[in-house]
Amino acid sequence: MAGHSKWKNIKIRKGKQDAIRGKMFTKMSKEIIVAAKMGGGDVSMNPRLRVAVEKARVNSMPVDNIKRAIARGTGEIEGADYEEIVYEGYGPSGAAIMLECYSENRNRTVSEVRHAFAKHGGNMAENGSVSWQFKHLGQIVVERGSLDEDEFTLAALEAGAEDVVVDEESFTVYTAMEELHKVNEAMEKAGFKPQDVNLTYIPTNKATLSEADQIKLLKLLDALDDLDDVQETYVNVDIDDEALEA
């Protein structure tokens, strides 16, 4: 199974670290709020909230911020009422793009997303016209370190994983969406501590773009990712190093 694009690493290299950190905390707060809203504020009874809180802690988000986000999600304190929205669209040369957004104002969000697409050579698409090119899966990322590949892969498959992808720095475990927390708990019991646990979109139909169109696509992805309501961005293109350096 092909992994998702290099986009998740691009922003870290290109942006200012303090700005990225602030935006990261904002996104994590929204995830905690939505998770608490949907499943309650008890991390022991809400797997999605547990994962969101653990991710926030690993990234040094202040404890008070975490508590405040949970309280906003459960309604204990007032705050924005976010809803999850998924938008689909096309970039240069038909590159397929999926956006996960958390918004308290759907009209504003769709207007900003549509404007970003139009400004950078793309366009929004009807629901279902792009999503067929992706598979919605659970994803568990574990730092590779000194872990044995065969031992780890066997443990993941025994826990119920669908696939394991290995690179120089990490193991990525893919699961059915409904099996994510079950597999993660089994992996933790086996002694493997995750760096990240989430749902993701994996492209099943890859597009090949010229370097010029890849550069245009990067500008569009930058614009989309800079929108406050965009939580995650997925694309079905493997972006070449030459385009990243341009």
Secondary structure as GFF3:
##gff-version 3
##sequence-region A 1 246
A	DSSP	alpha_helix	7	14	.	.	.	ID=ss1
A	DSSP	alpha_helix	17	39	.	.	.	ID=ss2
A	DSSP	alpha_helix	47	58	.	.	.	ID=ss3
A	DSSP	alpha_helix	63	74	.	.	.	ID=ss4
A	DSSP	beta_strand	83	90	.	.	.	ID=ss5
A	DSSP	three_ten_helix	92	94	.	.	.	ID=ss6
A	DSSP	beta_strand	96	103	.	.	.	ID=ss7
A	DSSP	alpha_helix	106	119	.	.	.	ID=ss8
A	DSSP	beta_strand	123	125	.	.	.	ID=ss9
A	DSSP	three_ten_helix	131	133	.	.	.	ID=ss10
A	DSSP	beta_strand	134	143	.	.	.	ID=ss11
A	DSSP	alpha_helix	149	159	.	.	.	ID=ss12
A	DSSP	beta_strand	163	166	.	.	.	ID=ss13
A	DSSP	beta_strand	170	175	.	.	.	ID=ss14
A	DSSP	three_ten_helix	177	179	.	.	.	ID=ss15
A	DSSP	alpha_helix	180	189	.	.	.	ID=ss16
A	DSSP	beta_strand	196	203	.	.	.	ID=ss17
A	DSSP	alpha_helix	211	225	.	.	.	ID=ss18
A	DSSP	beta_strand	230	235	.	.	.	ID=ss19
A	DSSP	alpha_helix	241	245	.	.	.	ID=ss20
###
